[in-house]
């Protein structure tokens, strides 16, 4: 298994970050990486996700919510082909300092094609996570004003 992770400090309470993160209907307004999610942030919920790695076309895929713990963790799993390429995408919000939080954005890849695909695409995943993290920070902090 291989994990790709990026983090950012957000100057807002975890509850505000959670609200923006789980309001899927507004992703197209601010999220440059995950442009759409349909479904609810509830364990067992089936999601339909649209994502775009920098420099590549947008893709759509199904995922299942594995963890949803307000205001701490959201995780979904996408199985593109069982045992061949699977991904577990997670967002963790940790309280940090006074009134702020650390946002950890990670994905754990598994399956026989995960190593070669990540060899080719890891940099694009990292850039996509960075772009989303920065956009989330800007949106949440702007709402704090």
N, CA, C and O atoms as a GROMACS GRO file, in nm:
protein
  580
    1UNK      N    1   0.082  -0.118   0.000
    1UNK     CA    2   0.000   0.000   0.000
    1UNK      C    3   0.087   0.125   0.000
    1UNK      O    4   0.195   0.127   0.059
    2UNK      N    5   0.039   0.226  -0.066
    2UNK     CA    6   0.110   0.354  -0.075
    2UNK      C    7   0.013   0.463  -0.033
    2UNK      O    8  -0.104   0.462  -0.073
    3UNK      N    9   0.061   0.557   0.048
    3UNK     CA   10  -0.020   0.669   0.091
    3UNK      C   11   0.038   0.799   0.040
    3UNK      O   12   0.159   0.822   0.047
    4UNK      N   13  -0.048   0.884  -0.012
    4UNK     CA   14  -0.012   1.019  -0.052
    4UNK      C   15  -0.089   1.112   0.041
    4UNK      O   16  -0.209   1.097   0.060
    5UNK      N   17  -0.018   1.210   0.100
    5UNK     CA   18  -0.082   1.297   0.199
    5UNK      C   19  -0.030   1.439   0.189
    5UNK      O   20   0.089   1.461   0.164
    6UNK      N   21  -0.117   1.534   0.209
    6UNK     CA   22  -0.082   1.676   0.219
    6UNK      C   23  -0.162   1.733   0.334
    6UNK      O   24  -0.270   1.684   0.367
    7UNK      N   25  -0.110   1.838   0.396
    7UNK     CA   26  -0.181   1.901   0.507
    7UNK      C   27  -0.169   2.052   0.497
    7UNK      O   28  -0.082   2.106   0.428
    8UNK      N   29  -0.260   2.118   0.569
    8UNK     CA   30  -0.260   2.263   0.571
    8UNK      C   31  -0.320   2.309   0.705
    8UNK      O   32  -0.406   2.242   0.761
    9UNK      N   33  -0.273   2.422   0.756
    9UNK     CA   34  -0.331   2.481   0.876
    9UNK      C   35  -0.440   2.577   0.832
    9UNK      O   36  -0.420   2.661   0.744
   10UNK      N   37  -0.557   2.564   0.893
   10UNK     CA   38  -0.671   2.650   0.862
   10UNK      C   39  -0.707   2.728   0.988
   10UNK      O   40  -0.726   2.669   1.095
   11UNK      N   41  -0.716   2.857   0.975
   11UNK     CA   42  -0.745   2.944   1.088
   11UNK      C   43  -0.896   2.958   1.108
   11UNK      O   44  -0.953   3.065   1.087
   12UNK      N   45  -0.956   2.850   1.147
   12UNK     CA   46  -1.100   2.843   1.171
   12UNK      C   47  -1.128   2.718   1.254
   12UNK      O   48  -1.048   2.624   1.252
   13UNK      N   49  -1.238   2.716   1.325
   13UNK     CA   50  -1.272   2.597   1.404
   13UNK      C   51  -1.299   2.475   1.315
   13UNK      O   52  -1.343   2.488   1.201
   14UNK      N   53  -1.273   2.359   1.370
   14UNK     CA   54  -1.294   2.233   1.298
   14UNK      C   55  -1.438   2.220   1.247
   14UNK      O   56  -1.460   2.166   1.138
   15UNK      N   57  -1.534   2.268   1.323
   15UNK     CA   58  -1.674   2.256   1.283
   15UNK      C   59  -1.702   2.333   1.153
   15UNK      O   60  -1.780   2.287   1.070
   16UNK      N   61  -1.638   2.447   1.134
   16UNK     CA   62  -1.656   2.526   1.011
   16UNK      C   63  -1.592   2.454   0.893
   16UNK      O   64  -1.648   2.451   0.783
   17UNK      N   65  -1.475   2.395   0.915
   17UNK     CA   66  -1.409   2.319   0.809
   17UNK      C   67  -1.496   2.201   0.770
   17UNK      O   68  -1.516   2.174   0.651
   18UNK      N   69  -1.548   2.130   0.869
   18UNK     CA   70  -1.635   2.015   0.844
   18UNK      C   71  -1.757   2.054   0.760
   18UNK      O   72  -1.793   1.983   0.666
   19UNK      N   73  -1.818   2.167   0.794
   19UNK     CA   74  -1.937   2.211   0.723
   19UNK      C   75  -1.907   2.235   0.574
   19UNK      O   76  -1.984   2.191   0.488
   20UNK      N   77  -1.798   2.303   0.544
   20UNK     CA   78  -1.762   2.327   0.405
   20UNK      C   79  -1.726   2.195   0.337
   20UNK      O   80  -1.768   2.170   0.224
   21UNK      N   81  -1.649   2.111   0.404
   21UNK     CA   82  -1.604   1.983   0.348
   21UNK      C   83  -1.721   1.892   0.314
   21UNK      O   84  -1.717   1.822   0.213
   22UNK      N   85  -1.824   1.890   0.396
   22UNK     CA   86  -1.935   1.796   0.377
   22UNK      C   87  -2.055   1.856   0.303
   22UNK      O   88  -2.155   1.788   0.283
   23UNK      N   89  -2.046   1.981   0.263
   23UNK     CA   90  -2.152   2.041   0.182
   23UNK      C   91  -2.116   2.016   0.036
   23UNK      O   92  -2.069   2.106  -0.034
   24UNK      N   93  -2.137   1.894  -0.007
   24UNK     CA   94  -2.095   1.849  -0.139
   24UNK      C   95  -2.157   1.931  -0.252
   24UNK      O   96  -2.093   1.951  -0.355
   25UNK      N   97  -2.280   1.977  -0.234
   25UNK     CA   98  -2.350   2.050  -0.340
   25UNK      C   99  -2.278   2.178  -0.383
   25UNK      O  100  -2.304   2.229  -0.492
   26UNK      N  101  -2.189   2.230  -0.298
   26UNK     CA  102  -2.119   2.355  -0.330
   26UNK      C  103  -1.976   2.333  -0.380
   26UNK      O  104  -1.904   2.430  -0.405
   27UNK      N  105  -1.933   2.209  -0.394
   27UNK     CA  106  -1.795   2.183  -0.437
   27UNK      C  107  -1.760   2.254  -0.568
   27UNK      O  108  -1.649   2.305  -0.583
   28UNK      N  109  -1.854   2.256  -0.662
   28UNK     CA  110  -1.823   2.317  -0.792
   28UNK      C  111  -1.790   2.466  -0.778
   28UNK      O  112  -1.728   2.523  -0.867
   29UNK      N  113  -1.829   2.530  -0.668
   29UNK     CA  114  -1.801   2.671  -0.647
   29UNK      C  115  -1.657   2.698  -0.605
   29UNK      O  116  -1.604   2.806  -0.632
   30UNK      N  117  -1.594   2.602  -0.540
   30UNK     CA  118  -1.463   2.632  -0.482
   30UNK      C  119  -1.356   2.524  -0.502
   30UNK      O  120  -1.238   2.555  -0.491
   31UNK      N  121  -1.393   2.401  -0.531
   31UNK     CA  122  -1.298   2.291  -0.526
   31UNK      C  123  -1.237   2.261  -0.664
   31UNK      O  124  -1.307   2.213  -0.753
   32UNK      N  125  -1.108   2.290  -0.684
   32UNK     CA  126  -1.045   2.266  -0.813
   32UNK      C  127  -1.006   2.121  -0.838
   32UNK      O  128  -0.969   2.086  -0.951
   33UNK      N  129  -1.013   2.037  -0.737
   33UNK     CA  130  -0.972   1.897  -0.750
   33UNK      C  131  -1.093   1.803  -0.759
   33UNK      O  132  -1.103   1.723  -0.851
   34UNK      N  133  -1.183   1.813  -0.663
   34UNK     CA  134  -1.304   1.732  -0.662
   34UNK      C  135  -1.419   1.827  -0.696
   34UNK      O  136  -1.465   1.902  -0.611
   35UNK      N  137  -1.463   1.822  -0.821
   35UNK     CA  138  -1.560   1.922  -0.868
   35UNK      C  139  -1.704   1.888  -0.831
   35UNK      O  140  -1.790   1.977  -0.833
   36UNK      N  141  -1.732   1.764  -0.799
   36UNK     CA  142  -1.870   1.727  -0.764
   36UNK      C  143  -1.871   1.599  -0.683
   36UNK      O  144  -1.794   1.506  -0.707
   37UNK      N  145  -1.961   1.597  -0.585
   37UNK     CA  146  -1.991   1.475  -0.511
   37UNK      C  147  -2.142   1.473  -0.491
   37UNK      O  148  -2.200   1.571  -0.444
   38UNK      N  149  -2.205   1.363  -0.525
   38UNK     CA  150  -2.346   1.346  -0.494
   38UNK      C  151  -2.357   1.235  -0.392
   38UNK      O  152  -2.286   1.134  -0.398
   39UNK      N  153  -2.448   1.254  -0.297
   39UNK     CA  154  -2.465   1.162  -0.186
   39UNK      C  155  -2.448   1.238  -0.056
   39UNK      O  156  -2.433   1.360  -0.054
   40UNK      N  157  -2.450   1.165   0.053
   40UNK     CA  158  -2.439   1.224   0.187
   40UNK      C  159  -2.315   1.170   0.257
   40UNK      O  160  -2.269   1.060   0.229
   41UNK      N  161  -2.263   1.250   0.349
   41UNK     CA  162  -2.145   1.211   0.427
   41UNK      C  163  -2.186   1.123   0.545
   41UNK      O  164  -2.162   1.157   0.661
   42UNK      N  165  -2.248   1.011   0.514
   42UNK     CA  166  -2.295   0.916   0.615
   42UNK      C  167  -2.237   0.778   0.586
   42UNK      O  168  -2.230   0.737   0.470
   43UNK      N  169  -2.196   0.709   0.690
   43UNK     CA  170  -2.135   0.576   0.674
   43UNK      C  171  -2.229   0.485   0.594
   43UNK      O  172  -2.348   0.476   0.622
   44UNK      N  173  -2.171   0.419   0.494
   44UNK     CA  174  -2.245   0.328   0.408
   44UNK      C  175  -2.305   0.394   0.285
   44UNK      O  176  -2.348   0.325   0.192
   45UNK      N  177  -2.307   0.527   0.282
   45UNK     CA  178  -2.365   0.600   0.169
   45UNK      C  179  -2.281   0.580   0.044
   45UNK      O  180  -2.158   0.581   0.049
   46UNK      N  181  -2.349   0.560  -0.068
   46UNK     CA  182  -2.282   0.551  -0.198
   46UNK      C  183  -2.271   0.691  -0.255
   46UNK      O  184  -2.370   0.764  -0.262
   47UNK      N  185  -2.152   0.728  -0.295
   47UNK     CA  186  -2.125   0.859  -0.352
   47UNK      C  187  -2.094   0.846  -0.500
   47UNK      O  188  -2.047   0.741  -0.546
   48UNK      N  189  -2.119   0.951  -0.573
   48UNK     CA  190  -2.072   0.965  -0.711
   48UNK      C  191  -1.978   1.084  -0.709
   48UNK      O  192  -2.019   1.194  -0.670
   49UNK      N  193  -1.854   1.064  -0.748
   49UNK     CA  194  -1.750   1.165  -0.736
   49UNK      C  195  -1.695   1.200  -0.874
   49UNK      O  196  -1.675   1.113  -0.958
   50UNK      N  197  -1.671   1.330  -0.896
   50UNK     CA  198  -1.600   1.377  -1.015
   50UNK      C  199  -1.474   1.446  -0.967
   50UNK      O  200  -1.479   1.535  -0.883
   51UNK      N  201  -1.359   1.403  -1.021
   51UNK     CA  202  -1.231   1.460  -0.980
   51UNK      C  203  -1.144   1.484  -1.103
   51UNK      O  204  -1.159   1.419  -1.206
   52UNK      N  205  -1.053   1.579  -1.088
   52UNK     CA  206  -0.965   1.612  -1.199
   52UNK      C  207  -0.823   1.634  -1.147
   52UNK      O  208  -0.795   1.729  -1.075
   53UNK      N  209  -0.734   1.543  -1.185
   53UNK     CA  210  -0.593   1.563  -1.155
   53UNK      C  211  -0.540   1.672  -1.248
   53UNK      O  212  -0.579   1.676  -1.365
   54UNK      N  213  -0.453   1.759  -1.199
   54UNK     CA  214  -0.398   1.864  -1.285
   54UNK      C  215  -0.338   1.806  -1.414
   54UNK      O  216  -0.259   1.711  -1.411
   55UNK      N  217  -0.378   1.866  -1.526
   55UNK     CA  218  -0.325   1.825  -1.656
   55UNK      C  219  -0.392   1.705  -1.719
   55UNK      O  220  -0.353   1.662  -1.828
   56UNK      N  221  -0.494   1.650  -1.653
   56UNK     CA  222  -0.565   1.532  -1.707
   56UNK      C  223  -0.715   1.560  -1.716
   56UNK      O  224  -0.764   1.652  -1.650
   57UNK      N  225  -0.788   1.482  -1.794
   57UNK     CA  226  -0.934   1.501  -1.802
   57UNK      C  227  -1.001   1.462  -1.670
   57UNK      O  228  -0.947   1.385  -1.591
   58UNK      N  229  -1.119   1.517  -1.648
   58UNK     CA  230  -1.198   1.483  -1.531
   58UNK      C  231  -1.246   1.338  -1.542
   58UNK      O  232  -1.279   1.290  -1.650
   59UNK      N  233  -1.250   1.270  -1.427
   59UNK     CA  234  -1.304   1.133  -1.423
   59UNK      C  235  -1.420   1.128  -1.323
   59UNK      O  236  -1.425   1.208  -1.229
   60UNK      N  237  -1.510   1.035  -1.343
   60UNK     CA  238  -1.621   1.012  -1.250
   60UNK      C  239  -1.610   0.869  -1.200
   60UNK      O  240  -1.575   0.778  -1.276
   61UNK      N  241  -1.640   0.850  -1.072
   61UNK     CA  242  -1.633   0.716  -1.013
   61UNK      C  243  -1.725   0.707  -0.893
   61UNK      O  244  -1.766   0.808  -0.836
   62UNK      N  245  -1.757   0.585  -0.854
   62UNK     CA  246  -1.837   0.560  -0.736
   62UNK      C  247  -1.748   0.535  -0.616
   62UNK      O  248  -1.635   0.489  -0.629
   63UNK      N  249  -1.800   0.566  -0.499
   63UNK     CA  250  -1.727   0.544  -0.374
   63UNK      C  251  -1.829   0.517  -0.264
   63UNK      O  252  -1.947   0.549  -0.277
   64UNK      N  253  -1.781   0.457  -0.156
   64UNK     CA  254  -1.865   0.428  -0.040
   64UNK      C  255  -1.805   0.495   0.082
   64UNK      O  256  -1.685   0.483   0.106
   65UNK      N  257  -1.887   0.567   0.159
   65UNK     CA  258  -1.840   0.633   0.280
   65UNK      C  259  -1.809   0.527   0.386
   65UNK      O  260  -1.896   0.449   0.425
   66UNK      N  261  -1.684   0.524   0.432
   66UNK     CA  262  -1.640   0.427   0.532
   66UNK      C  263  -1.636   0.486   0.673
   66UNK      O  264  -1.651   0.413   0.771
   67UNK      N  265  -1.617   0.618   0.683
   67UNK     CA  266  -1.610   0.684   0.813
   67UNK      C  267  -1.662   0.826   0.799
   67UNK      O  268  -1.628   0.897   0.704
   68UNK      N  269  -1.744   0.866   0.895
   68UNK     CA  270  -1.795   1.003   0.899
   68UNK      C  271  -1.814   1.038   1.046
   68UNK      O  272  -1.915   1.004   1.106
   69UNK      N  273  -1.716   1.107   1.101
   69UNK     CA  274  -1.716   1.139   1.243
   69UNK      C  275  -1.704   1.291   1.258
   69UNK      O  276  -1.594   1.346   1.244
   70UNK      N  277  -1.814   1.358   1.286
   70UNK     CA  278  -1.819   1.503   1.300
   70UNK      C  279  -1.737   1.546   1.420
   70UNK      O  280  -1.746   1.481   1.524
   71UNK      N  281  -1.658   1.649   1.413
   71UNK     CA  282  -1.602   1.719   1.297
   71UNK      C  283  -1.458   1.675   1.272
   71UNK      O  284  -1.370   1.758   1.251
   72UNK      N  285  -1.435   1.544   1.275
   72UNK     CA  286  -1.298   1.493   1.279
   72UNK      C  287  -1.253   1.420   1.152
   72UNK      O  288  -1.142   1.443   1.106
   73UNK      N  289  -1.337   1.335   1.097
   73UNK     CA  290  -1.288   1.249   0.988
   73UNK      C  291  -1.399   1.211   0.890
   73UNK      O  292  -1.510   1.176   0.928
   74UNK      N  293  -1.364   1.219   0.762
   74UNK     CA  294  -1.448   1.170   0.654
   74UNK      C  295  -1.360   1.083   0.566
   74UNK      O  296  -1.251   1.124   0.526
   75UNK      N  297  -1.409   0.964   0.535
   75UNK     CA  298  -1.332   0.873   0.449
   75UNK      C  299  -1.426   0.800   0.355
   75UNK      O  300  -1.532   0.753   0.396
   76UNK      N  301  -1.384   0.790   0.229
   76UNK     CA  302  -1.458   0.708   0.134
   76UNK      C  303  -1.362   0.617   0.061
   76UNK      O  304  -1.243   0.646   0.048
   77UNK      N  305  -1.415   0.505   0.013
   77UNK     CA  306  -1.334   0.408  -0.060
   77UNK      C  307  -1.390   0.390  -0.200
   77UNK      O  308  -1.510   0.372  -0.219
   78UNK      N  309  -1.300   0.394  -0.297
   78UNK     CA  310  -1.336   0.368  -0.436
   78UNK      C  311  -1.263   0.242  -0.482
   78UNK      O  312  -1.141   0.231  -0.466
   79UNK      N  313  -1.336   0.150  -0.538
   79UNK     CA  314  -1.277   0.027  -0.591
   79UNK      C  315  -1.294   0.034  -0.743
   79UNK      O  316  -1.403   0.010  -0.796
   80UNK      N  317  -1.186   0.066  -0.810
   80UNK     CA  318  -1.191   0.075  -0.956
   80UNK      C  319  -1.193  -0.064  -1.017
   80UNK      O  320  -1.265  -0.089  -1.113
   81UNK      N  321  -1.115  -0.153  -0.962
   81UNK     CA  322  -1.115  -0.294  -0.999
   81UNK      C  323  -1.055  -0.369  -0.880
   81UNK      O  324  -0.936  -0.355  -0.851
   82UNK      N  325  -1.137  -0.448  -0.812
   82UNK     CA  326  -1.096  -0.513  -0.687
   82UNK      C  327  -0.965  -0.589  -0.704
   82UNK      O  328  -0.950  -0.674  -0.792
   83UNK      N  329  -0.870  -0.555  -0.615
   83UNK     CA  330  -0.739  -0.619  -0.618
   83UNK      C  331  -0.643  -0.563  -0.721
   83UNK      O  332  -0.524  -0.594  -0.721
   84UNK      N  333  -0.696  -0.480  -0.810
   84UNK     CA  334  -0.614  -0.423  -0.916
   84UNK      C  335  -0.581  -0.277  -0.886
   84UNK      O  336  -0.465  -0.236  -0.889
   85UNK      N  337  -0.686  -0.196  -0.855
   85UNK     CA  338  -0.664  -0.057  -0.817
   85UNK      C  339  -0.778  -0.011  -0.728
   85UNK      O  340  -0.893   0.000  -0.772
   86UNK      N  341  -0.744   0.016  -0.602
   86UNK     CA  342  -0.840   0.062  -0.503
   86UNK      C  343  -0.781   0.183  -0.433
   86UNK      O  344  -0.659   0.196  -0.420
   87UNK      N  345  -0.869   0.273  -0.387
   87UNK     CA  346  -0.823   0.394  -0.321
   87UNK      C  347  -0.914   0.428  -0.204
   87UNK      O  348  -1.037   0.424  -0.216
   88UNK      N  349  -0.853   0.460  -0.091
   88UNK     CA  350  -0.926   0.504   0.027
   88UNK      C  351  -0.887   0.648   0.053
   88UNK      O  352  -0.774   0.676   0.092
   89UNK      N  353  -0.980   0.740   0.031
   89UNK     CA  354  -0.958   0.885   0.039
   89UNK      C  355  -1.006   0.933   0.175
   89UNK      O  356  -1.118   0.903   0.215
   90UNK      N  357  -0.921   1.007   0.247
   90UNK     CA  358  -0.961   1.052   0.380
   90UNK      C  359  -0.927   1.199   0.403
   90UNK      O  360  -0.832   1.254   0.348
   91UNK      N  361  -1.009   1.259   0.488
   91UNK     CA  362  -0.991   1.396   0.532
   91UNK      C  363  -0.998   1.393   0.685
   91UNK      O  364  -1.098   1.348   0.741
   92UNK      N  365  -0.893   1.441   0.751
   92UNK     CA  366  -0.889   1.442   0.896
   92UNK      C  367  -0.869   1.585   0.942
   92UNK      O  368  -0.784   1.657   0.890
   93UNK      N  369  -0.948   1.625   1.040
   93UNK     CA  370  -0.943   1.761   1.093
   93UNK      C  371  -0.900   1.751   1.239
   93UNK      O  372  -0.970   1.692   1.321
   94UNK      N  373  -0.786   1.810   1.271
   94UNK     CA  374  -0.733   1.808   1.408
   94UNK      C  375  -0.730   1.950   1.462
   94UNK      O  376  -0.685   2.042   1.394
   95UNK      N  377  -0.778   1.968   1.583
   95UNK     CA  378  -0.772   2.101   1.645
   95UNK      C  379  -0.625   2.140   1.658
   95UNK      O  380  -0.540   2.057   1.691
   96UNK      N  381  -0.597   2.268   1.632
   96UNK     CA  382  -0.459   2.315   1.631
   96UNK      C  383  -0.456   2.459   1.681
   96UNK      O  384  -0.520   2.546   1.622
   97UNK      N  385  -0.382   2.483   1.788
   97UNK     CA  386  -0.374   2.619   1.840
   97UNK      C  387  -0.508   2.664   1.895
   97UNK      O  388  -0.592   2.583   1.932
   98UNK      N  389  -0.526   2.795   1.900
   98UNK     CA  390  -0.649   2.853   1.952
   98UNK      C  391  -0.743   2.881   1.835
   98UNK      O  392  -0.720   2.973   1.756
   99UNK      N  393  -0.849   2.803   1.825
   99UNK     CA  394  -0.951   2.827   1.724
   99UNK      C  395  -0.915   2.783   1.583
   99UNK      O  396  -0.988   2.814   1.489
  100UNK      N  397  -0.805   2.712   1.565
  100UNK     CA  398  -0.765   2.667   1.432
  100UNK      C  399  -0.763   2.516   1.423
  100UNK      O  400  -0.797   2.445   1.518
  101UNK      N  401  -0.723   2.467   1.305
  101UNK     CA  402  -0.713   2.323   1.289
  101UNK      C  403  -0.611   2.288   1.180
  101UNK      O  404  -0.574   2.370   1.097
  102UNK      N  405  -0.567   2.165   1.186
  102UNK     CA  406  -0.480   2.108   1.084
  102UNK      C  407  -0.570   2.016   1.000
  102UNK      O  408  -0.639   1.929   1.053
  103UNK      N  409  -0.567   2.036   0.868
  103UNK     CA  410  -0.646   1.956   0.775
  103UNK      C  411  -0.552   1.862   0.703
  103UNK      O  412  -0.463   1.906   0.630
  104UNK      N  413  -0.572   1.732   0.723
  104UNK     CA  414  -0.490   1.630   0.658
  104UNK      C  415  -0.573   1.564   0.549
  104UNK      O  416  -0.682   1.511   0.574
  105UNK      N  417  -0.521   1.567   0.429
  105UNK     CA  418  -0.588   1.515   0.310
  105UNK      C  419  -0.501   1.401   0.259
  105UNK      O  420  -0.387   1.422   0.219
  106UNK      N  421  -0.555   1.280   0.261
  106UNK     CA  422  -0.472   1.164   0.226
  106UNK      C  423  -0.549   1.064   0.141
  106UNK      O  424  -0.672   1.062   0.138
  107UNK      N  425  -0.472   0.982   0.072
  107UNK     CA  426  -0.530   0.871  -0.002
  107UNK      C  427  -0.435   0.754   0.006
  107UNK      O  428  -0.314   0.766  -0.016
  108UNK      N  429  -0.493   0.638   0.038
  108UNK     CA  430  -0.414   0.516   0.047
  108UNK      C  431  -0.455   0.428  -0.072
  108UNK      O  432  -0.572   0.397  -0.092
  109UNK      N  433  -0.354   0.390  -0.150
  109UNK     CA  434  -0.377   0.314  -0.272
  109UNK      C  435  -0.333   0.169  -0.252
  109UNK      O  436  -0.234   0.142  -0.184
  110UNK      N  437  -0.408   0.077  -0.312
  110UNK     CA  438  -0.370  -0.064  -0.306
  110UNK      C  439  -0.409  -0.131  -0.437
  110UNK      O  440  -0.482  -0.075  -0.518
  111UNK      N  441  -0.360  -0.252  -0.454
  111UNK     CA  442  -0.387  -0.328  -0.575
  111UNK      C  443  -0.263  -0.339  -0.661
  111UNK      O  444  -0.168  -0.261  -0.645
  112UNK      N  445  -0.263  -0.434  -0.752
  112UNK     CA  446  -0.142  -0.462  -0.830
  112UNK      C  447  -0.103  -0.349  -0.925
  112UNK      O  448   0.014  -0.339  -0.962
  113UNK      N  449  -0.197  -0.264  -0.964
  113UNK     CA  450  -0.162  -0.152  -1.052
  113UNK      C  451  -0.133  -0.023  -0.976
  113UNK      O  452  -0.097   0.077  -1.038
  114UNK      N  453  -0.146  -0.024  -0.844
  114UNK     CA  454  -0.127   0.101  -0.769
  114UNK      C  455   0.017   0.153  -0.779
  114UNK      O  456   0.036   0.273  -0.795
  115UNK      N  457   0.115   0.067  -0.770
  115UNK     CA  458   0.255   0.114  -0.776
  115UNK      C  459   0.288   0.176  -0.912
  115UNK      O  460   0.342   0.287  -0.914
  116UNK      N  461   0.259   0.110  -1.024
  116UNK     CA  462   0.292   0.175  -1.152
  116UNK      C  463   0.210   0.301  -1.179
  116UNK      O  464   0.263   0.398  -1.234
  117UNK      N  465   0.083   0.301  -1.141
  117UNK     CA  466   0.002   0.421  -1.162
  117UNK      C  467   0.053   0.538  -1.078
  117UNK      O  468   0.057   0.652  -1.125
  118UNK      N  469   0.090   0.509  -0.954
  118UNK     CA  470   0.142   0.617  -0.868
  118UNK      C  471   0.279   0.664  -0.915
  118UNK      O  472   0.312   0.781  -0.901
  119UNK      N  473   0.358   0.575  -0.971
  119UNK     CA  474   0.486   0.616  -1.027
  119UNK      C  475   0.463   0.725  -1.132
  119UNK      O  476   0.540   0.821  -1.140
  120UNK      N  477   0.357   0.709  -1.211
  120UNK     CA  478   0.326   0.806  -1.315
  120UNK      C  479   0.248   0.928  -1.266
  120UNK      O  480   0.263   1.037  -1.320
  121UNK      N  481   0.165   0.910  -1.163
  121UNK     CA  482   0.069   1.014  -1.127
  121UNK      C  483   0.084   1.076  -0.988
  121UNK      O  484   0.009   1.167  -0.955
  122UNK      N  485   0.179   1.030  -0.907
  122UNK     CA  486   0.188   1.078  -0.770
  122UNK      C  487   0.200   1.230  -0.762
  122UNK      O  488   0.135   1.293  -0.679
  123UNK      N  489   0.282   1.289  -0.846
  123UNK     CA  490   0.298   1.434  -0.846
  123UNK      C  491   0.168   1.506  -0.875
  123UNK      O  492   0.140   1.611  -0.816
  124UNK      N  493   0.088   1.451  -0.965
  124UNK     CA  494  -0.041   1.513  -0.998
  124UNK      C  495  -0.139   1.501  -0.881
  124UNK      O  496  -0.215   1.594  -0.853
  125UNK      N  497  -0.137   1.385  -0.813
  125UNK     CA  498  -0.221   1.370  -0.694
  125UNK      C  499  -0.181   1.473  -0.588
  125UNK      O  500  -0.267   1.540  -0.532
  126UNK      N  501  -0.052   1.485  -0.562
  126UNK     CA  502  -0.004   1.581  -0.462
  126UNK      C  503  -0.046   1.724  -0.497
  126UNK      O  504  -0.087   1.800  -0.410
  127UNK      N  505  -0.035   1.759  -0.624
  127UNK     CA  506  -0.075   1.893  -0.668
  127UNK      C  507  -0.225   1.912  -0.653
  127UNK      O  508  -0.270   2.019  -0.611
  128UNK      N  509  -0.304   1.813  -0.688
  128UNK     CA  510  -0.449   1.822  -0.672
  128UNK      C  511  -0.489   1.840  -0.526
  128UNK      O  512  -0.577   1.921  -0.495
  129UNK      N  513  -0.425   1.766  -0.436
  129UNK     CA  514  -0.454   1.780  -0.293
  129UNK      C  515  -0.416   1.919  -0.244
  129UNK      O  516  -0.490   1.981  -0.168
  130UNK      N  517  -0.300   1.966  -0.288
  130UNK     CA  518  -0.255   2.100  -0.247
  130UNK      C  519  -0.355   2.206  -0.293
  130UNK      O  520  -0.392   2.295  -0.216
  131UNK      N  521  -0.398   2.197  -0.418
  131UNK     CA  522  -0.494   2.294  -0.470
  131UNK      C  523  -0.626   2.291  -0.392
  131UNK      O  524  -0.682   2.395  -0.360
  132UNK      N  525  -0.675   2.170  -0.363
  132UNK     CA  526  -0.798   2.159  -0.286
  132UNK      C  527  -0.780   2.214  -0.145
  132UNK      O  528  -0.865   2.288  -0.096
  133UNK      N  529  -0.669   2.177  -0.080
  133UNK     CA  530  -0.645   2.225   0.057
  133UNK      C  531  -0.642   2.377   0.062
  133UNK      O  532  -0.702   2.437   0.151
  134UNK      N  533  -0.572   2.439  -0.032
  134UNK     CA  534  -0.563   2.585  -0.034
  134UNK      C  535  -0.699   2.649  -0.061
  134UNK      O  536  -0.731   2.752  -0.002
  135UNK      N  537  -0.778   2.588  -0.150
  135UNK     CA  538  -0.911   2.641  -0.180
  135UNK      C  539  -1.004   2.625  -0.059
  135UNK      O  540  -1.084   2.715  -0.031
  136UNK      N  541  -0.994   2.513   0.011
  136UNK     CA  542  -1.073   2.491   0.132
  136UNK      C  543  -1.036   2.595   0.237
  136UNK      O  544  -1.124   2.655   0.299
  137UNK      N  545  -0.907   2.616   0.258
  137UNK     CA  546  -0.860   2.715   0.355
  137UNK      C  547  -0.915   2.853   0.321
  137UNK      O  548  -0.968   2.922   0.408
  138UNK      N  549  -0.904   2.893   0.196
  138UNK     CA  550  -0.953   3.025   0.153
  138UNK      C  551  -1.103   3.038   0.176
  138UNK      O  552  -1.150   3.141   0.225
  139UNK      N  553  -1.178   2.935   0.142
  139UNK     CA  554  -1.324   2.941   0.157
  139UNK      C  555  -1.365   2.948   0.303
  139UNK      O  556  -1.449   3.029   0.340
  140UNK      N  557  -1.305   2.862   0.387
  140UNK     CA  558  -1.341   2.859   0.529
  140UNK      C  559  -1.299   2.988   0.598
  140UNK      O  560  -1.377   3.045   0.674
  141UNK      N  561  -1.178   3.033   0.573
  141UNK     CA  562  -1.131   3.154   0.639
  141UNK      C  563  -1.209   3.278   0.592
  141UNK      O  564  -1.230   3.370   0.670
  142UNK      N  565  -1.250   3.280   0.467
  142UNK     CA  566  -1.332   3.392   0.417
  142UNK      C  567  -1.467   3.392   0.489
  142UNK      O  568  -1.520   3.499   0.520
  143UNK      N  569  -1.522   3.276   0.516
  143UNK     CA  570  -1.650   3.265   0.587
  143UNK      C  571  -1.636   3.305   0.733
  143UNK      O  572  -1.736   3.336   0.799
  144UNK      N  573  -1.514   3.305   0.784
  144UNK     CA  574  -1.490   3.342   0.924
  144UNK      C  575  -1.493   3.495   0.944
  144UNK      O  576  -1.513   3.542   1.055
  145UNK      N  577  -1.474   3.570   0.835
  145UNK     CA  578  -1.467   3.717   0.847
  145UNK      C  579  -1.601   3.776   0.881
  145UNK      O  580  -1.612   3.898   0.895
   0.00000   0.00000   0.00000
